Amino acid sequence: MSYSIDFRRKVIFTMEEEGLSIRETAKQFRIGSASVSRWINQIEPKASTTRQRKIDKSELIKDVEQYPDAYQKERAERFGVCQKAIWQALKKMGLTYKKLYVIRKPTKTLDKRFNKKQQYEKEGKHIVFIDESGFSHDTPRTHGYSPKGQPYVGLKNWGAKGKTNVIGALLSKTLFAIGLFDININSDVFYAWITQVLI
């Protein structure tokens, strides 16, 4: 609630005339102490700054197509509007926030491996899983915007620079012999890691 300037002047005048403290003045007029403190320094209310809220729908669609995983705050900065304006525009246009669409691979191979694992364990043999993977130096985004009824497909470039590759071994539930590499892992690197670390 915004108080009128006349009321503010009355509060400050009464405070000075009666020699009241900020707390006593606030209690007498049933207002907050912070308001009285502000009025002592500046009695005029601050002018509210309104940001442009009109958003070109075609430009917003292009922005979503180009940056489907951008946050509302990032879009707001590009369009020079507040985040709420972006949220409202996306909602009106039927662009919904959804999880990244990932095509699942068939599980027949995994089933065969699982059956072999059980067979080896019955024979008392130990199985060591060795694999290599990599991770990007920035956090991937798992959600983005797309029209209703259409999946969101991210534009993340996983082949971009700034990636660390990892080789590791897993025995039962124990992960060991982890190697970090700033280069691509080919057969030579993989063989060198096995011979130097595991053998």
N, C-alpha and C positions, 0 to 999 in steps of 0.2 A: 504494500500500500504506500502511495506517495502522498505525503502531507503537503498542504498548501503553504505558500511562502508566508502568508499572514500568520498562520499557526506557528510556524518555525520561529518567526520574529517574536511572537508572544512568549514562547518557551524560553528563548534566550534573554529577553527583556526581564521576565519574572525571575530567572536564575540570577541575573546581575543585581536587580533591585533588592531581592530578599537575601542575597548572599548564600544561595543554596549550592550544594555540591552537585556534580553531574548525576550521581545516584539519587539524591533527594529530588532533583528536578524531574528525572525520569519517572520516579515513583509517583510524584504529584500529578503528572500529566498522563500516567499510565502508558508510557512509551519505553522503548529500549534505550539503555545507556549509550550504546554505540551511535544511535541516531543523534542524541544530544551532542556527543563528542564531534560528530561530523559537522553538525550545524554551527558549532563554534568557529570552525575553520572555514567553512563554505556553506552559506545559508541557501544559495541558489542550487536547485537540483541539477545534476549533471545531464547534459544533453545525451539522449540515447542515440547510439549509432546503429542505423539499420543497414543491412547488407542487401545487395541486389538478389532477388529470389527468382527472377524469371530465367528459366533454363530452356535452351533450344533443344527440343526433343530429338531431332535428327542428329545433332551434335552429341547428345548423350548416348544415343544408340551406337554411334561410331566409337565413342569412348569405351563403351562396354565391350564392343567387338575387339577393340585394340588392347584393352586392359581388363579382361574378364575377372581377374582375381584382385583388382585394386580395391582398397578400403574406401568407405564413403568419405572419410576425411581427406584422402588423396584426391578423389574426384572433386570435392568441394574446393580444394585449393586450385585445381586446374580451371574450374568454372567461376571462381571468385564469389562463391556463395557459402552459406553455412551448411553444416552437415545435415541438418534436418531437412533443408530444401532438397538435397540430393536424395535422401531417404523417401520423401514424399513423391518426388518425380519418378523414381524407380518403381515405387509401389503402384502409381497410376498407370505406368506403362506395362505393368505385368512382368517386370524383370525381378525374378526371385533369387534369393541367396541360397545356394545349395552346395552340397558336397561334391568334390572333384569326381568326375566320372572315370572309373578305371575298368578296363576290360579284363575280366578274370581269365586266367589260363586254365586249361583242362587239368584235372587232378589225377589222371590215370598214372602218370609217371610217379607222382608223390605216393600214390597207393602202393605201387610196386616196391618203391624204396622202403616204405614202412613195413611191408611184409618180409622183405629181406632182412631188415634190421631185427625184427622179432626172431627170425630163424637163427641169425648169428648169435643173438643174446642167449638163446636156448643152448647153443653149442659152447657157451662160455667165452666167446670171442669179444674183444673190445672194438668198437667202431669209433673212429675219429673222423669227424666231418671237417673238411677244409673248404673254405670258400673265400672269395674276394668280393668286395663291394666298394662303394665310394659314397661320399657325402659332400654336398655343396657347402660353401662357407656362409651362405645366407639361408634363412629359414624358408622352406617351401610353403606355399599357401595352399591349404586344403579345400577352401571354399571360394566361390566366385558367383557372378551374376550371369543369367541367361534367361531368355523368354520362357514362360510357362510351357511345360510339355517338352522342352528341349534340354538335353543334358549340358552341364557346364564342362567344357574341356579346357584345361589350363594351357597356357602358352609358355610354361616354364621351360627354359633351355637347359636340360641336364648335362649337355655337352659343353657348357660354358666354362671359361677359365675360373680358377679359384676353387678347385675340387681336390679333396684328399682321398686317396684310395687306401683300402685296408685289406690285409690278408689275416685270417685268423683260423684257429683250430678249436673244435669243440669235442670234448670227451664227456659223455653223459651230460651233466649240466654245468660242466666246468669249461669256461672259455680261457684259452691260453695261447702263448706264442703269437701275440698280435704285432703285426708290422704295419707302420704307417708310411705311405709313399706319396710324394708330390708329383710323381710321374705316372704315366699309364702303365698298367700291369699287363705285360705280355707273357708268353710262355717262358722266355728267358728269365724274367724277373721272378716269376712263380717258381721255376725250378731252382733258382739261386736261393730263394727264401726257404724252400723245403730242405735243401741240402745243408744249409747253414744253421737252420733253427731246429728242425725236427729230427734230422738224422745225426 
